[in-house]
Amino acid sequence: MISLSHRLVSLSLLVCFSISPCLVPAQNPASDKKFIDDTKNVYSMLRRQGLTEITAAVSPNWDLVFADLEPAKRPEAIAIASHLRFSMFADANGTVRVTHTIVGPKLSGPKAEAVKTIAKGVELSVTGFLMTWLPFMMTYLIPDQLDHFVLQDLNSAYLLTFTERTMEVGVKVTRDFVITELTTAQGTVKPTLLRSRNGFVLTGYEAINEDPVVGHIVLKVKIDSTPVRGMSLPRMVSLKGSAAEKTFNMKFFITNYKLKTNPIGQK
């Protein structure tokens, strides 16, 4: 059980990227500002549709989580994990909470410790996913107020760099507003995007990070979304990769959405 938690914690270290960049005060032409504004207007579509809060249930695929356990130990591990129920909360300000409850007879001893370890690993992994998903879909990739930035013309694309708080961020964007890469001091994210009439939908991403404790981490995420009250929200999330030369494979389903919306919407 402990090794599972270590893998999930390593995973969360990779996907919890703060999207904040390194800024250099400069005079920028109006055309640069327009390109940045046009880029912002095709992301964070859920916020523009008026979505302010999400609450939902999260259900991991335990068979997949424990697939690398010895066959003799797998049934007991799944039975212990099946006592867990997870829920998540996220809002347009970037707040994320993933919590759990334990159902059924009270566990004690090693089983109680095991269920805590499993719960922590799942909570960190789901939190990490949400912190990458939110900027693309509900909060922002590029700050609303961006007075200082550098926009470099790479011929077929632009490289936008800026700072939010103290972190430098680089955003590579094609001329038709497709973000192909996000870079911070923590690592790199390469998103997979689907263009829709309301803006881009994040359908997955690949990420690479060099963590001082865990080492080299590679992650590939696939997101299957579904319409909920006319808004595209994750139904299933698959995470595969490796950390410290150990592979991991996890899938979870998000159901029972409860949405809070602002009828006016936000720009």
C-alpha positions as CSV (number, residue, x, y, z in Angstrom):
1,M,0.0,0.0,0.0
2,I,2.8,2.4,0.9
3,S,4.4,2.0,-2.6
4,L,1.1,2.9,-4.1
5,S,1.0,6.1,-2.1
6,H,4.5,7.0,-3.1
7,R,3.7,6.6,-6.8
8,L,0.6,8.7,-6.4
9,V,2.4,11.4,-4.5
10,S,5.1,11.5,-7.2
11,L,2.3,11.9,-9.8
12,S,0.8,14.8,-7.9
13,L,4.2,16.5,-7.8
14,L,4.2,16.5,-11.6
15,V,0.7,17.6,-12.3
16,C,0.4,20.4,-9.7
17,F,1.8,23.1,-11.9
18,S,1.2,26.7,-10.9
19,I,0.6,28.6,-14.2
20,S,2.6,31.8,-13.3
21,P,5.3,33.4,-15.5
22,C,8.4,35.6,-15.6
23,L,7.8,39.2,-16.7
24,V,10.0,41.9,-18.0
25,P,8.5,45.4,-18.1
26,A,8.3,46.4,-21.8
27,Q,6.3,48.5,-24.2
28,N,4.2,46.1,-26.3
29,P,2.4,47.0,-29.6
30,A,-1.3,47.0,-29.6
31,S,-1.3,44.0,-31.9
32,D,0.6,41.9,-29.3
33,K,-2.1,42.8,-26.7
34,K,-4.8,41.9,-29.2
35,F,-3.2,38.5,-29.9
36,I,-3.0,37.8,-26.1
37,D,-6.6,38.9,-25.5
38,D,-7.8,36.7,-28.4
39,T,-5.9,33.7,-27.0
40,K,-7.4,34.2,-23.6
41,N,-10.9,34.4,-25.1
42,V,-10.8,30.8,-26.4
43,Y,-9.7,29.3,-23.0
44,S,-11.4,29.1,-19.6
45,M,-14.6,28.4,-21.4
46,L,-16.5,27.2,-18.4
47,R,-15.9,30.5,-16.5
48,R,-17.1,32.4,-19.6
49,Q,-20.2,30.1,-19.6
50,G,-20.9,31.3,-16.0
51,L,-19.6,28.2,-14.1
52,T,-18.4,29.3,-10.6
53,E,-18.3,26.0,-8.6
54,I,-18.1,22.3,-9.1
55,T,-18.9,19.5,-6.6
56,A,-18.7,15.9,-7.7
57,A,-18.0,12.3,-6.7
58,V,-14.8,10.6,-7.7
59,S,-14.5,6.8,-8.1
60,P,-11.1,5.2,-8.8
61,N,-10.8,2.0,-10.8
62,W,-9.3,-0.2,-8.0
63,D,-8.6,-3.1,-10.3
64,L,-6.3,-0.9,-12.3
65,V,-4.7,0.8,-9.3
66,F,-3.8,-2.6,-7.8
67,A,-3.0,-4.3,-11.1
68,D,0.7,-4.6,-10.2
69,L,0.1,-6.3,-6.8
70,E,0.7,-10.0,-6.4
71,P,-2.6,-11.8,-7.5
72,A,-2.9,-13.3,-4.0
73,K,-2.9,-9.9,-2.3
74,R,-5.1,-8.1,-4.8
75,P,-8.6,-9.1,-3.5
76,E,-7.8,-7.9,0.1
77,A,-6.4,-4.6,-1.2
78,I,-9.5,-3.9,-3.3
79,A,-11.7,-4.9,-0.4
80,I,-10.0,-2.4,1.8
81,A,-10.0,0.4,-0.8
82,S,-13.7,-0.2,-1.4
83,H,-14.5,1.3,1.9
84,L,-13.5,4.7,0.5
85,R,-15.8,7.4,-1.0
86,F,-14.2,10.5,-2.6
87,S,-15.6,13.9,-3.4
88,M,-14.1,16.9,-5.0
89,F,-14.7,20.7,-5.1
90,A,-13.3,23.3,-7.4
91,D,-14.2,26.9,-8.2
92,A,-13.4,29.7,-10.6
93,N,-10.9,31.2,-8.1
94,G,-8.7,28.1,-8.3
95,T,-9.7,26.6,-5.0
96,V,-9.5,22.8,-5.0
97,R,-10.5,20.3,-2.3
98,V,-10.6,16.5,-2.6
99,T,-11.8,14.6,0.5
100,H,-12.9,11.2,1.5
101,T,-15.2,9.3,3.9
102,I,-15.0,5.7,5.0
103,V,-18.1,3.5,4.9
104,G,-18.9,0.1,6.4
105,P,-17.5,-1.5,9.6
106,K,-14.8,0.4,11.4
107,L,-11.3,-0.7,10.3
108,S,-8.5,-1.1,12.8
109,G,-4.8,-1.9,12.9
110,P,-3.0,-2.4,9.6
111,K,-6.2,-2.1,7.6
112,A,-7.0,1.3,9.0
113,E,-3.5,2.5,8.2
114,A,-3.7,1.0,4.7
115,V,-6.9,2.8,3.9
116,K,-5.5,6.1,5.1
117,T,-2.4,5.6,2.8
118,I,-4.6,4.8,-0.2
119,A,-6.9,7.7,0.5
120,K,-4.0,10.2,0.7
121,G,-2.5,8.9,-2.6
122,V,-5.9,9.2,-4.5
123,E,-6.6,12.7,-3.0
124,L,-3.2,14.0,-4.1
125,S,-3.5,12.5,-7.6
126,V,-7.0,14.0,-8.2
127,T,-5.9,17.3,-6.7
128,G,-2.9,17.4,-9.1
129,F,-5.1,16.7,-12.1
130,L,-7.6,19.4,-11.2
131,M,-4.8,22.0,-10.7
132,T,-3.7,21.3,-14.3
133,W,-7.2,21.1,-15.7
134,L,-8.6,24.2,-14.1
135,P,-6.4,26.8,-15.8
136,F,-7.4,25.5,-19.2
137,M,-11.1,25.2,-18.5
138,M,-12.2,27.3,-15.5
139,T,-9.7,29.8,-14.1
140,Y,-7.0,31.2,-16.4
141,L,-3.9,30.3,-18.2
142,I,-2.9,33.9,-18.8
143,P,-3.7,36.4,-16.1
144,D,-6.6,38.8,-16.7
145,Q,-4.3,41.8,-15.9
146,L,-1.1,41.3,-17.9
147,D,0.7,44.6,-18.2
148,H,4.3,43.3,-18.5
149,F,5.2,40.5,-20.8
150,V,7.4,39.4,-23.7
151,L,5.9,38.1,-26.9
152,Q,8.5,36.5,-29.2
153,D,7.6,35.7,-32.8
154,L,8.8,32.1,-33.7
155,N,7.4,32.3,-37.3
156,S,4.8,29.6,-37.0
157,A,4.0,30.4,-33.4
158,Y,4.6,32.9,-30.5
159,L,6.3,32.4,-27.2
160,L,4.7,34.4,-24.4
161,T,6.6,34.9,-21.2
162,F,5.4,36.6,-18.0
163,T,5.5,36.4,-14.3
164,E,2.8,35.9,-11.8
165,R,3.7,36.0,-8.2
166,T,7.4,35.0,-8.4
167,M,7.3,32.2,-11.1
168,E,8.3,32.5,-14.7
169,V,5.9,31.0,-17.2
170,G,6.4,30.4,-20.9
171,V,3.4,29.7,-23.1
172,K,3.9,28.6,-26.7
173,V,0.9,29.5,-28.9
174,T,0.3,28.9,-32.6
175,R,-1.1,31.8,-34.7
176,D,-4.6,30.3,-34.5
177,F,-4.4,30.3,-30.7
178,V,-3.6,26.6,-30.0
179,I,-1.4,26.4,-26.9
180,T,1.2,23.7,-27.6
181,E,3.4,24.0,-24.5
182,L,3.5,25.4,-21.0
183,T,6.8,25.7,-19.2
184,T,7.6,26.7,-15.6
185,A,10.6,26.0,-13.4
186,Q,8.7,22.9,-12.2
187,G,8.5,21.3,-15.7
188,T,6.7,21.2,-19.0
189,V,3.1,20.5,-20.0
190,K,2.0,19.7,-23.6
191,P,-1.8,19.8,-23.8
192,T,-4.1,18.1,-26.3
193,L,-7.0,20.4,-27.2
194,L,-10.3,20.0,-29.0
195,R,-11.6,23.1,-30.7
196,S,-15.3,23.7,-30.0
197,R,-17.7,26.5,-30.8
198,N,-17.3,27.7,-27.2
199,G,-13.5,27.5,-27.1
200,F,-10.9,24.8,-26.5
201,V,-11.6,21.7,-24.4
202,L,-8.6,20.0,-22.7
203,T,-8.7,16.3,-23.8
204,G,-5.3,15.3,-22.3
205,Y,-1.7,16.4,-21.7
206,E,1.8,15.1,-21.4
207,A,4.1,16.4,-18.7
208,I,7.7,15.9,-17.8
209,N,9.4,17.0,-14.6
210,E,12.7,16.6,-12.8
211,D,11.9,16.4,-9.1
212,P,14.8,16.8,-6.6
213,V,13.4,14.0,-4.4
214,V,11.6,11.6,-6.8
215,G,13.8,12.2,-9.9
216,H,12.6,12.0,-13.5
217,I,8.8,11.9,-13.8
218,V,6.8,11.4,-17.0
219,L,3.0,11.6,-17.2
220,K,0.4,11.1,-19.9
221,V,-3.2,12.0,-19.1
222,K,-6.3,11.4,-21.2
223,I,-9.6,13.1,-20.4
224,D,-13.0,11.9,-21.6
225,S,-15.5,14.7,-21.1
226,T,-19.3,14.8,-21.2
227,P,-21.9,17.6,-21.4
228,V,-23.4,18.5,-18.1
229,R,-26.0,21.3,-18.3
230,G,-24.4,22.3,-21.6
231,M,-20.9,22.4,-20.2
232,S,-18.0,20.0,-21.0
233,L,-16.8,18.4,-17.8
234,P,-14.5,15.4,-17.2
235,R,-16.2,12.0,-17.0
236,M,-13.2,9.8,-16.9
237,V,-9.5,10.6,-16.4
238,S,-6.6,8.2,-17.1
239,L,-3.1,8.8,-15.8
240,K,-0.1,6.7,-16.9
241,G,3.6,7.3,-16.5
242,S,6.6,6.6,-14.4
243,A,8.4,8.2,-11.4
244,A,11.7,7.2,-10.0
245,E,11.8,4.3,-12.6
246,K,8.5,2.9,-11.3
247,T,5.4,2.9,-13.5
248,F,1.9,3.9,-12.5
249,N,-1.5,3.5,-14.1
250,M,-4.6,5.0,-12.6
251,K,-8.1,5.8,-13.9
252,F,-11.0,7.5,-12.1
253,F,-14.5,8.5,-12.9
254,I,-16.2,11.8,-12.0
255,T,-20.0,11.6,-11.4
256,N,-22.9,13.3,-9.6
257,Y,-21.9,16.8,-10.6
258,K,-23.5,19.7,-8.8
259,L,-22.8,23.0,-10.4
260,K,-23.1,26.6,-9.2
261,T,-23.4,29.2,-12.0
262,N,-23.5,32.9,-12.4
263,P,-26.4,33.5,-14.9
264,I,-24.6,36.6,-16.3
265,G,-21.3,34.7,-16.9
266,Q,-17.8,36.1,-16.7
267,K,-15.5,37.5,-19.2
